[in-house]
Amino acid sequence: MKTCLFCSTPVTTSNKAREHVLKKSWLKALKYEKLPMHRTCSSRETLLDFRTIPAISVLTGDVCGECNYGWMEQLDKNIEEIVMKLSKNSGLNIEINISQKDARNIGRWLLKVACVHQYTDTIDRRHIPLSIRSSLRTDDYLPPSFVVFAIRSWMNTPGLDISILDVWSESEAETLTNFPQSTRLKFGIRYDNVIFGCCYVHSENPTFIGIDGFHYPLITSQAKFRLDKVVNTQEYFTSLPQFFGRQNTIVEVALATLGVEF
């Protein structure tokens, strides 16, 4: 019998919910229902999958109604204003203040979407362990060494992308396994020229560096958007334009290293 991917409750015809990977009401608000969505999946140096499908069609039935209309719905509401404001304003110089609490909520939302996203794929590519998925139901939970960021890309083109690096595994104790840096989970969503991303790294202050300003499709094993080196958070803020090597092509909106004050 099929069970809820978050709470393990049996999913039946009476409690089944169809969960969209990208929230249906947001797609409608942005007029994205029929917009083709690019979906990329990589593992190590191998491109596993690339598809272009209507965003409205990406959903899963592996979620129970209690989760879908309960904590998951509330999580979407917590960040809806931020996502809508960023996505609807294509100007590169808009200033958005994202608090530590908002950053955590964005991180929880991204992780929730990553979990749902993997259940639109085959069983052998569902790597986020039950211990992590189940813990997401707890308010404010995020796994250790989890980093959240949001940036604006120079690509001011209508479009949606989801990209994931399939390397999140579980140990015998159902905890996150420490992978080499190049193979840790990275997940991102692009709404036009706004990119929300998260990753699991063993570093408190990672730096995200774009290669020649290209961030399409989001986060891949092909170094289009990658982890490069560790620097102090403040140093990252002041030296961002230099890292990208282009004037005014990317504006930092927010980078939150969860659990670290700055």
N, C-alpha and C positions, 0 to 999 in steps of 0.2 A: 504493500500500500504506500502511496505517495505521502510524504510528511512535509510539514512546513520547514523550510531551510533555516529558519531562525529559532523556532521554539520546539520543533520536532513533533508537534501535534499532528495527528492524521488529517490529511486534507481530503475532504469529501465534497460531494455536490452541494451540501448544505452550508459549508463554511469556506469554500474555495474562493479566492480572490485573484483577479488577473492584474498583476502588478506590472506597470510600464517601467522600463529601465529609466527612461526620461519622462518625468511627470507629464501626464496628458494635458492637464490644464495649463502648464507652462508652455508646452508646444503650441497650444491654441492661442495663448496670449501673444506669443512671438510669431504667430502665423507660420509655424514650422511643421504642421501636421503631415504635409506631403513632401517636405524637403528631404532629399536623399541624405542618409546618414552613413558616414564612412566608419567602418569598424575594423580595427587592426588588432591582431593578437600575435605576440612574438614570444619565443622562448630561447634564451641565450642569444645566439646569433642567427636563429632561424625564424623566418616569417611563417607562422603557422596558418594564418588565415587573413584574408582581406575581403570584405563584403561591402556593398553599397545597397542599402535597403531603406524604405520609408521609416522615419523615426517612430511614427505612430504604431508600427507593426512589431516593434521590439518589446516583447513582454514575456512573462513567465507565469505559470499556474502553480508554482511550488511555494506559494505563500498563503497562509490562512487569513481569514477575514479579521480576526482579532489583532494580529500584527499589522496587517495592511491599513486598517482603519483606526488603529490605536497609535502606538509609539512611532510608527513609520510616517503616518500622516502628520503628527506633531513635529517630527524632525524636518519634514519639508516646509512646514509653516515657519519654523524658526529661522530659516535662511531665505525664504522666498523673496523678501524685499531686497536683499543684497543681490541675489542672482538676477532678478528682474532689472534692477537699476543698472547693473553692469552690462547685462546683455542688450538692453534697449538703447544704451548710450554708446555709440560707436566712436566718439571722440577719444583720442589717445590721452588727453590731458585731464580727464575727469579725476577728481580726488575722492577716494573712498576710504573712510576710516573703518577698519575691521578690528574689533576688540578681540582679546584673547578668548572670550566666551564665544564670539561669533566664529572665530577660527576653529575652535573645537567642534562647534556645530557643523561647520562646513566639512571638517574632517570626518565626522560621524556620518554625514550625508554621503560623502564620497565613498566611504567604506561600505555603507549600505548599498549604494548603487553598484559597487564592484561585486558584492555578494550576489545581488540579483542578476547582474550581467552574466556572471559565470553559469547561472542556471538556465541561460538561453543557449548554452553550448552542450557538448557531449560530457558524459560523466567523468571521463579521464582528464578533463580540463577544469574540474572544480576543485581548486587547491586550497581555498581559504577554509581552515578547520572549523568544525562545529563549535569548539570552545570560543572562538572569536565571534562567530556569527551569533551565538546565543548571548554572549556578553553585551552585544550591541543593544539589547533590549533594556539594559541598565542605564539610567540617566547619566550622562557625562562620561561614559566609558570610551576609552580609546586604548589600543594596545601600546606597550612600551615602544620607544624608538620610532614613533609614527610622526611623520612630518607632513604638514599641509601648506600649500602655497596657492596663490592666485596671481596671474600676471595678464597683461595685455600684449597681444602679439601685433606686429606690424601688418599682418594679413587682415585687412578689413573686408573680408569676404563672407557673405551669408553662408552658413554651413554648420553642420554638427558632426563631431567626431567623438568616438569612444575608443580609447586605446588601453591595452593592458598587457603587462609582461607576466606570463603565467609561470610563476616560480614560488608561490607561497605554499609551503608544505606544513606538515605537522610532525612533531616528534612523538615518541611513545607516550609522553605525558600530555599530548595535545597542546603544546606551546609552539610558538613560532621558531622555526629552525633558522639558525644563523647561516645565511648564504654569503658567498663572496659578493662584493659590492655590485658587480656587473649583473648579478642574477637575482637581485631582490625585487620584490613586487613593486611595480610602479603602475599607477592608474591615473588616467586623466580624462576630462571632459572639456570639449571646446564648444562654446556657443559663440558663433561668429569669431570676433577677435579676442574673446576672453577665454582664458584657459584656467580651469580649476584642476589642481593635481594633488596627489598624495603619494607617499611611498614609505616603505619600511626600510630604515637604514640604521646602522649601528653607529650613529654619530649625532651629537646634539646640534651642530651647526653646519649642515651641508650647504653647498652652494649649487644653484641650478644655473647652468650656462648654456645659452643657445649657440648653435653653430651657424654663423653667417645669417642669423635672423630667421632661419627656417624652423617652423614648429608644426609641420604638417606631415604625417598625422600624429600630432601630439607626442607621446612618449613611446619610443621604440628602441629596439636593440641596435638600430642602425645609426645611433649617435645624432639623430636630428634634434633631440632634446635629452640631455643626459646629466648625470651627476659627474662633477669634474674634480673638485677638491674641497677641502675643509678650510673655512676661514671664519673669523669672528663675525657675528651677525652685523654689528655696526659697520665693519669694514665692507661687508657685502652691500649694504645700502649705499655707501658713499662711492663705491667703485663699480657699480652696476653698468653704467654706460660704457666704461672702458672694457669691461668683460665682453660686452656684445659687439664692440668695435664699430658701432654705427650710431650716429647721432639721432636721437628722438625716434628710434624705430620700435623700442619696447619701453613701456613705462611700468615700473614696479608698482603693483597695487597693494599686495600684502604677502609677506612670508612669515609664517608662524611656526616656530619650532616648539612643539607642544611640551609644556613642562619647563620651559626656559623663559625667564623674564627678560624683556627688552623694551 
